[in-house]
Amino acid sequence: MVMFNPDDENEFWNSQQDWNIVSWKLHGSSGVHTLVTETGLVIHMLVEKKYPLRKKVMVQMLKLKLESEEDSTMALELIRFIKKLLAELEPEE
């Protein structure tokens, strides 16, 4: 249910402060991207869904760079989407 109905009030999403992301992969054929944390937690997310990710997690994702099975527009779109979400969190100057 967490994957299909992301809710920022859910205990799972509220535990993000403890996540240390060590891997970010895109599985283009299934439209899923995966985060792996230092503790071994594996988080599968649908590319087409918006998840309540915190700024810290998104920054970690971009620093790691997205691993993809192949070059694809889906990978570029996912990176652009994460960057857009981060920009929306930044205070306007």
C-alpha positions as CSV (number, residue, x, y, z in Angstrom):
1,M,0.0,0.0,0.0
2,V,2.9,2.4,0.7
3,M,4.0,2.2,-2.9
4,F,0.6,2.6,-4.5
5,N,-0.9,5.2,-2.1
6,P,2.0,7.3,-0.7
7,D,0.9,9.3,2.3
8,D,3.2,11.7,4.0
9,E,1.5,10.9,7.3
10,N,2.5,7.2,7.1
11,E,5.1,6.1,9.6
12,F,7.3,4.7,6.8
13,W,7.7,8.1,5.1
14,N,8.2,9.8,8.4
15,S,11.3,7.6,9.1
16,Q,13.3,9.2,6.2
17,Q,15.6,11.1,8.6
18,D,17.2,7.7,9.3
19,W,17.7,6.7,5.7
20,N,21.2,6.8,4.3
21,I,20.9,6.1,0.6
22,V,23.7,4.0,-0.9
23,S,22.1,3.1,-4.3
24,W,19.5,4.5,-6.7
25,K,18.5,2.3,-9.7
26,L,16.0,2.6,-12.5
27,H,14.4,-0.5,-13.8
28,G,13.0,1.0,-17.0
29,S,11.2,-2.1,-18.3
30,S,9.0,-2.1,-15.2
31,G,8.8,1.6,-14.6
32,V,10.2,1.3,-11.1
33,H,13.1,3.0,-9.4
34,T,14.7,1.5,-6.3
35,L,16.5,3.1,-3.3
36,V,18.8,1.0,-1.1
37,T,19.7,2.3,2.3
38,E,22.9,1.6,4.3
39,T,20.8,-0.7,6.6
40,G,19.6,-2.8,3.7
41,L,16.1,-1.3,3.4
42,V,15.0,-1.5,-0.2
43,I,12.4,0.9,-1.4
44,H,10.7,0.3,-4.7
45,M,8.8,3.3,-6.2
46,L,6.8,3.6,-9.4
47,V,8.2,6.3,-11.7
48,E,4.8,7.7,-12.5
49,K,3.9,8.4,-8.8
50,K,4.9,11.3,-6.7
51,Y,6.2,10.3,-3.3
52,P,6.6,12.4,-0.1
53,L,10.4,12.3,-0.2
54,R,12.3,14.7,2.0
55,K,14.9,17.1,0.7
56,K,17.8,15.2,2.3
57,V,16.8,12.0,0.5
58,M,16.4,13.6,-2.9
59,V,19.8,15.3,-2.5
60,Q,21.3,11.9,-1.7
61,M,19.7,10.4,-4.7
62,L,21.1,13.0,-7.1
63,K,24.6,12.8,-5.5
64,L,24.6,9.0,-6.1
65,K,23.5,9.4,-9.7
66,L,20.8,7.2,-11.2
67,E,21.9,3.7,-12.3
68,S,19.9,2.5,-15.3
69,E,19.7,-0.7,-17.2
70,E,20.0,1.3,-20.4
71,D,20.1,4.9,-21.6
72,S,16.5,6.1,-21.7
73,T,14.3,9.2,-21.7
74,M,12.6,7.7,-18.6
75,A,15.9,8.1,-16.6
76,L,16.3,11.7,-17.8
77,E,12.7,12.5,-16.9
78,L,13.0,11.0,-13.5
79,I,16.2,13.1,-12.7
80,R,14.5,16.2,-14.0
81,F,11.5,15.5,-11.9
82,I,13.6,15.1,-8.7
83,K,15.4,18.3,-9.5
84,K,12.1,20.1,-10.0
85,L,10.8,18.9,-6.6
86,L,14.0,20.1,-5.0
87,A,13.7,23.5,-6.6
88,E,10.1,23.8,-5.3
89,L,11.4,23.3,-1.8
90,E,14.1,26.0,-2.1
91,P,13.1,29.4,-0.7
92,E,12.6,32.0,-3.4
93,E,15.2,34.8,-3.5
